[in-house]
Amino acid sequence: MFTSVIRKYKSYLITAAGCLIFSIIYEQFSHDVYSMYMMLAFLIPLIGGILYQLLRGKVNKTMYTTSWVTLLVGSYMKGVLEIYGTTNKLIIVYLIAGILLFIASFFIKKKRTS
């Protein structure tokens, strides 16, 4: 049973592990300045993988994956800016784009080739 779960979520688990490793390494060199957006970014692919398995067949996989990758990049950008000690109002664009892509993944269907 455990191996079937691993197989089903393999790409999401690998992405989450990569994000966690990147966050740990980045924050080692950030002079004891931390960002929750950076530390918890690995949860985005984990939650994304669980949601995809629940919504399988109802969403376009490419659009769905693009939506959580957009949210992941936005989280990292917000984290980097917080660690650097600045802000930017345009970071909200990542959140809006990620949500719009997630919604679009329900409506855009893949073309079948015959």
LINGI-V27583 format. One record per residue. RES is the residue in three letters. OMEGA is omega in radians with two decimals (NA if undefined). D_FIRST is the distance of its C-alpha to the first C-alpha in Angstrom with 2 decimals. Layout:
BEGIN
[[RES:OMEGA:D_FIRST] [RES:OMEGA:D_FIRST]]
END
This chain:
BEGIN
[[MET:-3.11:0.00] [PHE:-3.14:3.80] [THR:3.10:5.48] [SER:3.08:5.28] [VAL:3.12:6.52] [ILE:3.14:8.83] [ARG:-3.09:10.04] [LYS:-3.06:10.81] [TYR:-2.99:12.69] [LYS:-3.08:14.03] [SER:3.13:17.64] [TYR:3.12:17.73] [LEU:3.11:16.32] [ILE:3.12:18.86] [THR:3.13:21.56] [ALA:3.11:20.97] [ALA:3.09:21.12] [GLY:3.11:24.25] [CYS:3.14:25.78] [LEU:3.11:25.25] [ILE:3.11:26.85] [PHE:-3.12:29.65] [SER:-3.14:30.36] [ILE:-3.13:30.58] [ILE:-3.12:32.90] [TYR:-3.09:34.99] [GLU:3.02:35.56] [GLN:-3.11:36.58] [PHE:-3.09:39.53] [SER:3.06:40.37] [HIS:3.09:42.78] [ASP:3.02:40.88] [VAL:-3.04:40.73] [TYR:3.09:37.37] [SER:3.11:36.04] [MET:3.10:33.23] [TYR:3.14:32.81] [MET:-3.06:32.14] [MET:-3.07:30.01] [LEU:-3.13:27.64] [ALA:3.13:27.49] [PHE:3.12:23.99] [LEU:-3.11:22.81] [ILE:3.09:24.06] [PRO:3.10:21.48] [LEU:3.11:18.62] [ILE:3.09:20.02] [GLY:3.12:20.89] [GLY:3.12:17.37] [ILE:3.12:16.16] [LEU:-3.13:19.32] [TYR:3.13:18.97] [GLN:3.09:15.67] [LEU:-3.07:17.53] [LEU:-3.07:20.67] [ARG:-3.13:19.41] [GLY:-3.13:22.23] [LYS:-3.10:24.70] [VAL:3.03:25.50] [ASN:-3.03:26.85] [LYS:-3.12:24.35] [THR:3.12:27.26] [MET:-3.13:29.11] [TYR:3.13:26.11] [THR:3.10:25.29] [THR:-3.13:29.01] [SER:-3.11:29.17] [TRP:3.04:26.72] [VAL:3.08:28.20] [THR:3.10:31.59] [LEU:3.13:30.54] [LEU:3.12:29.19] [VAL:3.10:32.49] [GLY:3.11:34.45] [SER:3.10:32.73] [TYR:3.12:33.52] [MET:3.11:37.06] [LYS:3.12:37.62] [GLY:3.13:36.37] [VAL:3.14:38.62] [LEU:3.10:41.58] [GLU:3.13:41.04] [ILE:3.12:40.89] [TYR:3.10:43.98] [GLY:3.14:45.70] [THR:3.08:46.42] [THR:3.08:45.28] [ASN:-3.11:45.35] [LYS:-3.09:45.49] [LEU:3.11:43.95] [ILE:3.12:40.46] [ILE:-3.14:39.99] [VAL:3.11:40.00] [TYR:3.13:36.47] [LEU:3.14:35.22] [ILE:-3.14:37.21] [ALA:3.12:36.18] [GLY:3.12:32.46] [ILE:3.12:32.78] [LEU:3.09:34.91] [LEU:3.09:32.51] [PHE:3.12:29.63] [ILE:3.14:31.87] [ALA:-3.12:33.03] [SER:3.07:29.53] [PHE:-3.02:29.58] [PHE:-3.11:32.91] [ILE:-3.13:32.93] [LYS:3.11:31.34] [LYS:3.07:30.75] [LYS:3.10:33.44] [ARG:3.09:32.45] [THR:-3.10:34.21] [SER:NA:35.47]]
END
